[in-house]
Amino acid sequence: MLPPFLSPGDTVGVVAPASRFPYNELADGLRILRDDWQLNVIEGNSLHAIDGPFAGSDDLRRADIQRFFDDPTVRAVFAARGGYGCYRIADGLDLSGLQANPKWLVGFSDVTVLLSLLHNHGLVSLHGLMPRQFGDPNRAESLESVRQWLFGELPTHYAVPEHALNRQGKATGPLVGGNLTLLINSIGTPTDMDFSGKILFIEDVDETLFSLDRMMTQLRRAGRLAELAGLVVGQFTDMRANLSLPFGKDSYEIITDAVSDYAYPVLVNFPAGHVDYNLALPIGKVVELVVQQKTGRLNFHP
C-alpha cells in the first residue's frame, strides 16, 4: 500500500544521508518544495554538516533521518542527494515509527539501500529525483513525475519505445531494485532482498563493463535472477571500457546475456537512473510489466 499522499501545507523533512555538498546547491530545491508545492519544510542538521566526504558523521546522519521517520507530523522524507553514505547507516535505523505512520521516502542512487530496507519491512518508497536536482530545467519532467506520485496524481502507465534486446511477455509483481552496485553490496546483509516473483529494476553509473558483467554474473550465480517475474533495465551511464582488452559488448548486451536462460519479460532502456529524464518509480508497489513488439509498458493499477 502506498503511503498517504501529500497536500499543500503538509510537513516534510529534507536530510543528507550520504555525501556532503554546498548548502547553497539546495536553494532551488527548497524553494520548489516551499513555494511551488506549498509544503512546510524542516531541514535536517546534516544539510550543513561535514565529516570527510560525508554530510556529518554516521551517527548524525542516522539520527537526522530517524527523527523524521519517528515524527508523525512529517509526511515525507527527501534525501537531498546520494553519493555515498547511506550504506553505512542503514543497519542502525528503527522503522517502527515509520510502520506506525507510513510516509514517503524519496531518493535514488546510494539511497537504494534505504529503499530496499523499507521494502523489506513492507513499506513503499519512491525511486526518483532528489531536491539538489530539482532546479535543473533539463529535469523538469523528472521533477513532475515525483510530484505526481507524491500528490496522488498517479500516472496510469509509463510507455517505452521498442528496443532490439527487449524480450516480450507480461508479468505482475512488486517493483524492487535501484542502483545495481548497492543491490550487489547488500547480498548477505539485512538490506538483501528476496527477488522471487518480483519485477527487478536496475541502473548504474560510472562502472566498467567488466564490473557490470561481474555483478550480473554474481546475481545469476547466487540464484537471484532465476525466479524474477520480470526485469526492467534502466540507464547505465558513463560506463567505462577497457581499451587494452575490449569487452566486445555494451551494457545492455551484458545484462540481457546474463538472463538469456530465463523466460520472463525484459524491458530495456527504461528512462530512470543517472540521467536528466529520470521517471519516478514506486519501489515495493505491485506493477504490471508488458513488453510487446513495438513498445514496453509499466502499468500502475490502483
Stockholm file with secondary structure:
# STOCKHOLM 1.0

chainA/1-302         MLPPFLSPGDTVGVVAPASRFPYNELADGLRILRDDWQLNVIEGNSLHAIDGPFAGSDDLRRADIQRFFDDPTVRAVFAARGGYGCYRIADGLDLSGLQANPKWLVGFSDVTVLLSLLHNHGLVSLHGLMPRQFGDPNRAESLESVRQWLFGELPTHYAVPEHALNRQGKATGPLVGGNLTLLINSIGTPTDMDFSGKILFIEDVDETLFSLDRMMTQLRRAGRLAELAGLVVGQFTDMRANLSLPFGKDSYEIITDAVSDYAYPVLVNFPAGHVDYNLALPIGKVVELVVQQKTGRLNFHP
#=GR chainA/1-302 SS CCCCCCCTTCEEEEECCSBCCCGGGGHHHHHIIIIISCCEEEECGGGGCCBTTBSSCHHHHHHHHHHHHHCTTEEEEEESCCSSCHHHHGGGCCCHHHHHSCCEEEECGGGHHHHHHHHHTTCCEEECCCGGGTTCGGGHHHHHHHHHHHTTCCCSEEEEECCTTCBCEEEEEEEEEEEHHHHHHTTTSTTCCCCTTCEEEEEEESCBHHHHHHHHHHHHHTTSSTTCSEEEEEEEESCBCCTTSCCSSCHHHHHHHHTTTCCSCEEESCSCSSSSSCCCEEETSEEEEEECSSEEEEECCC
#=GC SS_cons         CCCCCCCTTCEEEEECCSBCCCGGGGHHHHHIIIIISCCEEEECGGGGCCBTTBSSCHHHHHHHHHHHHHCTTEEEEEESCCSSCHHHHGGGCCCHHHHHSCCEEEECGGGHHHHHHHHHTTCCEEECCCGGGTTCGGGHHHHHHHHHHHTTCCCSEEEEECCTTCBCEEEEEEEEEEEHHHHHHTTTSTTCCCCTTCEEEEEEESCBHHHHHHHHHHHHHTTSSTTCSEEEEEEEESCBCCTTSCCSSCHHHHHHHHTTTCCSCEEESCSCSSSSSCCCEEETSEEEEEECSSEEEEECCC
//
